[in-house]
Amino acid sequence: MIKLAIIRTFPSELNIDFYNVQEIGLAKSLLKYGVSTDFYSMFSNVFNETIHSTSNNNRLRLIPLKKVYKVGSISWFPGLFKSLFLLNKYDVVQVHEDFQLLSPLILRAAKQRKSKTVLVQGMYSDFGGFKKYIQKIYDVIFIEMLKRNTDCCIAKTSEAKKYLICKGFSNVNIIPVGLDITSFSYGTNFNQELHDFKNTHENILLYIGSIGKDRDIDFIIDVFKILLTKVERIGLILVGDGPRKDNIKMRIQKESLNNSILILDSVLNNKVGQIYTSADIFLLPSIHEIFGMVVLESLYFGLPVVSSKTAGPLDILSNNLLGYCLDFDKNLWVDKILLLLKAQNDKFYKKKIVLTNFSWDVIARKYCEFYKR
């Protein structure tokens, strides 16, 4: 049996009921390969050490990090090192992202205790603005320590691999993120608004995710307004929360789009499948996208995807049967959406691509190969 620690040091809380948490999906699938995992993170709905899943003699344990000192995205958790290295002994210690203060410190301590170390990377570009100066200082102080104490790097995308190689890391392997389908439910419509909207619109475009500055929702609305002049009974559903949600609602109201655009709050994992099955095409106008779990979810439910050119979608959308990665050109998005609406949609093919290439069982096996080397 392998004992694994996964440490998420980013100072934001995870809600395991609302998000398809990548670390949990991986750890659940690793159970069948003889790997027990302790997952350390901040949680909004896990308050004590909790056994999440078990298989034979292996278990996934969630360990909440309760106290944090943070400056922006840089964090320090008092008591973390004691829990990691005095109360437990791990064969493999895995941290996520290079630009975290604790990543090099955790991996150095792990190496001193003869554990194998893994760095998993999703970010694929340096920060802009004021943060780029902080990152330069961080790299000068910590990047050599991080490289020296990392046995293996796993990049989520081709772009993330390029990023790590440019930083001077070696032994970099690409393993994509998987999709945990066990939390999905089809069922009946849980929302009367959604039910009514579906019945009054022949074609439906869908967006699920944050409504903030990293997703250009205004661009989607601009594209949709052009489509309204070309397609009868077309609708747009926006699902999510964020700092720009009120602004988007005001714009929809101001431009008299209430009958054509439906906004829903974030929904539980076991409800989200009912939204995907109500739509025809998924839209993802990301400014920066580390991977894009929503792309996998969309394909699993048979929806083609039209996305901006970011790391995850560029790797996932490998052919036009799955969708398109496009520049932020409204007319180009309109053309491709119209093309997809007219084309015959092979939902089974899309689902098969996800199950064959992005199943956690397949991906966990690849992780396990690295752990056992």
C-alpha positions in Angstrom: 0.0 0.0 0.0 1.1 3.5 -0.8 0.3 6.4 1.6 -0.1 9.7 -0.2 -0.5 13.2 1.0 -2.1 15.8 -1.4 -1.7 19.4 -0.1 -3.7 22.2 -1.6 -2.2 25.4 -0.1 -4.3 27.9 -2.1 -6.1 30.0 0.6 -9.7 29.6 -0.7 -12.3 27.2 0.5 -13.6 24.2 -1.4 -17.2 23.2 -1.3 -17.3 19.5 -2.2 -21.0 19.6 -3.0 -20.7 22.3 -5.6 -17.5 21.5 -7.4 -16.1 18.5 -9.1 -12.9 18.6 -6.9 -10.0 17.2 -8.9 -8.0 16.0 -5.9 -11.0 14.1 -4.6 -11.7 12.5 -7.9 -8.1 11.4 -8.3 -7.9 10.1 -4.7 -11.1 8.1 -5.0 -9.9 6.3 -8.1 -6.4 5.7 -6.5 -8.1 3.6 -3.8 -8.5 0.6 -6.1 -4.7 0.7 -6.9 -3.7 0.4 -3.3 -3.2 4.1 -2.5 -4.5 5.7 0.7 -4.7 9.5 0.5 -4.9 12.3 3.0 -6.1 15.5 1.3 -5.3 18.7 3.1 -7.2 21.8 2.0 -9.4 24.6 3.2 -13.1 23.5 3.0 -16.3 25.4 3.5 -18.3 22.3 4.4 -15.8 19.9 6.0 -15.0 20.9 9.6 -13.2 17.9 11.0 -11.0 15.1 9.7 -13.4 13.0 7.6 -13.2 9.6 5.9 -14.7 10.4 2.5 -14.3 7.0 0.8 -12.9 3.5 1.4 -12.0 0.5 -0.7 -10.6 -2.7 0.9 -8.1 -1.5 3.4 -7.5 1.9 1.7 -9.2 5.2 2.5 -9.4 8.8 1.4 -9.3 11.2 4.4 -10.2 14.9 4.1 -8.2 17.0 6.5 -9.4 20.6 6.8 -6.9 23.4 7.2 -8.7 25.7 9.6 -6.4 28.6 10.3 -4.6 30.6 7.6 -2.4 33.7 7.4 -2.6 35.0 3.8 -1.5 37.9 1.6 -3.4 37.7 -1.6 -2.9 34.1 -2.9 0.1 33.5 -0.7 -0.7 31.5 2.5 0.7 30.0 5.6 -1.2 27.4 7.7 0.0 27.0 11.3 0.1 23.4 12.4 0.4 22.0 8.8 3.9 20.7 9.1 3.2 19.0 12.4 0.2 17.2 11.0 2.1 16.3 7.8 5.4 15.1 9.2 5.1 14.4 12.9 1.6 12.8 13.1 1.9 11.0 9.8 4.4 9.2 7.5 3.9 9.4 3.8 5.4 7.5 0.9 4.6 10.3 -1.5 3.9 14.0 -0.9 2.2 15.9 -3.7 1.7 19.7 -3.9 -0.1 21.7 -6.5 1.3 24.8 -8.3 4.8 26.2 -8.2 3.9 29.7 -7.1 2.9 29.0 -3.6 5.0 29.9 -0.6 4.5 26.5 1.0 5.2 24.3 -2.0 9.0 24.4 -1.9 9.0 24.2 1.9 6.7 21.2 2.1 8.7 19.3 -0.6 12.0 20.0 1.1 10.7 18.7 4.4 9.3 15.7 2.6 12.6 14.9 1.0 14.4 15.2 4.3 12.0 12.5 5.6 12.7 10.2 2.6 9.3 10.7 1.0 9.0 10.9 -2.8 7.8 14.2 -4.1 5.4 15.3 -6.9 4.6 18.8 -8.2 1.3 19.1 -10.1 1.0 22.2 -12.3 -2.0 23.8 -13.9 -0.9 27.4 -14.2 0.8 28.0 -17.6 1.9 31.6 -17.6 3.5 34.1 -15.3 1.2 36.7 -13.5 0.7 40.1 -15.0 0.4 43.5 -13.3 1.8 44.0 -9.8 1.9 40.2 -9.2 4.6 39.7 -11.8 7.1 41.5 -9.5 6.1 39.3 -6.5 6.6 36.2 -8.7 10.0 37.4 -9.9 11.1 37.8 -6.2 9.6 34.4 -5.4 11.4 32.7 -8.2 14.8 34.2 -7.2 14.3 32.9 -3.6 12.5 29.6 -4.0 12.5 28.2 -7.6 15.9 26.3 -7.2 14.7 24.8 -3.9 11.5 23.7 -5.5 13.3 22.1 -8.5 15.9 20.4 -6.2 13.3 18.8 -4.0 10.8 17.7 -6.8 11.2 14.1 -8.0 8.5 14.3 -10.7 6.4 17.1 -12.3 2.9 16.4 -13.6 1.5 19.0 -15.9 -2.2 19.1 -16.6 -1.8 20.5 -20.1 0.7 20.9 -22.9 0.9 24.6 -22.0 1.6 23.9 -18.4 4.5 21.5 -19.4 6.0 24.3 -21.6 5.8 26.6 -18.6 7.6 24.2 -16.3 10.3 23.4 -18.8 10.9 27.2 -19.3 11.4 27.4 -15.5 14.0 24.7 -15.7 12.1 21.7 -14.4 13.0 18.3 -15.7 11.0 15.0 -15.7 7.8 16.8 -16.7 4.9 14.5 -17.7 1.5 15.5 -19.1 -1.5 13.8 -17.3 -4.8 15.5 -17.9 -7.5 16.0 -15.3 -10.3 13.4 -15.0 -14.0 13.7 -14.6 -15.8 12.2 -11.6 -19.1 11.1 -13.0 -20.4 9.4 -9.8 -21.9 12.6 -8.5 -24.1 13.3 -11.5 -27.8 12.7 -11.6 -30.2 12.9 -14.5 -33.6 12.8 -12.8 -36.4 15.2 -13.4 -36.1 18.9 -13.7 -35.4 20.4 -10.3 -36.1 24.0 -11.3 -39.4 25.2 -12.7 -37.8 28.2 -14.4 -35.4 25.8 -16.3 -38.3 23.6 -17.2 -40.4 26.4 -18.6 -37.4 28.0 -20.4 -36.6 24.7 -22.1 -40.1 24.3 -23.4 -40.2 27.8 -24.9 -36.8 27.7 -26.7 -35.9 25.4 -29.5 -32.1 25.8 -29.2 -30.3 26.6 -26.0 -26.7 27.8 -25.4 -25.2 27.2 -22.0 -22.6 28.7 -19.7 -21.7 27.4 -16.3 -19.0 28.9 -14.1 -17.8 32.0 -12.4 -19.4 35.3 -13.4 -16.3 37.4 -12.8 -13.5 39.2 -14.6 -11.8 36.0 -15.7 -14.8 35.0 -17.9 -16.1 37.4 -20.5 -19.8 37.0 -20.1 -20.5 40.3 -21.9 -18.8 38.8 -25.0 -21.3 35.8 -24.8 -24.2 38.2 -24.6 -22.8 40.2 -27.6 -22.6 36.9 -29.6 -26.0 35.9 -28.5 -27.6 39.1 -29.6 -26.3 38.5 -33.1 -27.7 35.0 -33.0 -31.1 36.3 -32.1 -31.3 37.9 -35.5 -30.5 34.7 -37.2 -32.1 31.9 -35.2 -35.7 31.7 -34.0 -36.5 30.6 -30.5 -32.9 30.5 -29.3 -32.1 30.9 -25.6 -29.1 31.4 -23.4 -28.7 30.0 -19.9 -26.1 31.4 -17.5 -25.4 29.4 -14.3 -23.1 30.6 -11.6 -22.2 33.4 -9.1 -19.5 36.0 -9.0 -18.7 39.7 -8.5 -20.2 40.7 -11.9 -23.5 38.8 -11.6 -25.5 42.0 -10.7 -23.9 43.9 -13.6 -24.9 41.1 -16.0 -28.4 41.1 -14.6 -28.7 44.8 -15.1 -27.5 44.6 -18.7 -30.0 41.8 -19.5 -32.8 43.9 -18.0 -31.7 47.1 -19.7 -31.5 45.5 -23.1 -34.8 43.7 -22.7 -33.3 40.2 -22.9 -35.2 38.7 -20.0 -37.2 36.4 -22.2 -34.2 35.1 -24.0 -31.6 34.8 -21.2 -32.1 32.8 -18.0 -29.7 33.2 -15.1 -29.5 30.5 -12.4 -27.5 30.3 -9.2 -24.7 27.7 -8.7 -26.2 24.2 -8.3 -25.2 21.0 -6.5 -23.2 18.5 -8.4 -26.1 16.0 -8.4 -28.3 18.6 -10.2 -25.9 19.9 -12.8 -26.5 17.1 -15.2 -30.1 18.2 -15.6 -28.9 21.6 -16.9 -26.5 20.1 -19.4 -29.1 17.9 -20.8 -31.4 20.9 -21.4 -28.8 22.6 -23.7 -27.4 22.1 -27.2 -24.0 23.9 -27.1 -21.7 25.0 -24.3 -19.8 28.3 -24.4 -16.6 29.0 -22.5 -15.3 32.6 -22.9 -12.3 32.3 -20.5 -9.5 34.8 -20.3 -7.4 32.2 -18.6 -8.4 28.5 -18.1 -6.1 26.1 -16.3 -8.0 23.1 -17.5 -11.8 23.4 -17.7 -13.8 20.8 -15.9 -16.9 22.2 -17.5 -15.6 21.2 -20.9 -15.3 17.6 -19.8 -18.8 17.8 -18.2 -20.3 19.2 -21.4 -18.8 16.5 -23.6 -19.9 13.8 -21.2 -23.4 15.0 -21.5 -23.1 15.2 -25.3 -22.7 19.0 -25.8 -20.2 20.4 -28.3 -18.1 23.3 -26.9 -17.1 26.6 -28.3 -14.3 28.0 -26.2 -11.7 30.7 -26.2 -8.1 29.6 -26.8 -6.9 28.6 -23.3 -4.7 25.7 -22.1 -7.3 23.1 -21.2 -9.8 23.4 -24.1 -6.9 23.5 -26.6 -5.9 20.0 -25.4 -9.4 18.6 -24.9 -11.1 19.8 -28.1 -8.9 17.8 -30.4 -11.3 17.8 -33.4 -14.3 19.7 -34.7 -16.7 17.0 -33.7 -16.0 18.0 -30.1 -16.1 21.8 -30.7 -13.9 24.8 -31.5 -11.2 26.9 -29.8 -11.5 30.5 -31.1 -10.2 34.0 -30.7 -12.5 36.6 -29.2 -14.1 37.4 -32.6 -17.9 37.7 -32.3 -18.6 36.9 -36.0 -16.4 33.8 -35.8 -18.2 32.5 -32.7 -21.6 33.1 -34.4 -20.5 31.2 -37.5 -19.3 28.2 -35.5 -22.3 28.1 -33.3 -24.6 28.2 -36.4 -22.5 25.4 -37.9 -22.9 23.3 -34.8 -26.6 23.9 -34.6 -27.1 22.7 -38.1 -24.8 19.6 -37.8 -25.9 16.2 -36.5 -24.7 15.9 -32.9 -23.1 12.5 -32.1 -23.6 12.6 -28.3 -22.3 9.0 -27.8 -19.0 9.8 -29.5 -18.4 12.8 -27.2 -19.2 10.7 -24.1 -16.9 7.9 -25.3 -14.0 10.4 -25.7 -14.4 11.5 -22.1 -14.7 8.0 -20.7 -11.8 6.7 -22.8 -9.3 9.6 -22.2 -10.5 11.5 -19.2 -11.8 8.8 -16.8 -10.3 9.1 -13.4 -9.7 5.3 -13.4 -7.4 5.7 -16.5 -5.7 8.8 -15.1 -5.2 7.4 -11.6 -3.4 4.4 -13.1 -0.9 6.8 -14.7 -0.4 8.6 -11.4 0.1 5.3 -9.7 2.9 4.4 -12.2 4.8 7.5 -11.1 4.3 6.8 -7.4 5.6 3.3 -7.7 8.8 4.2 -9.7 
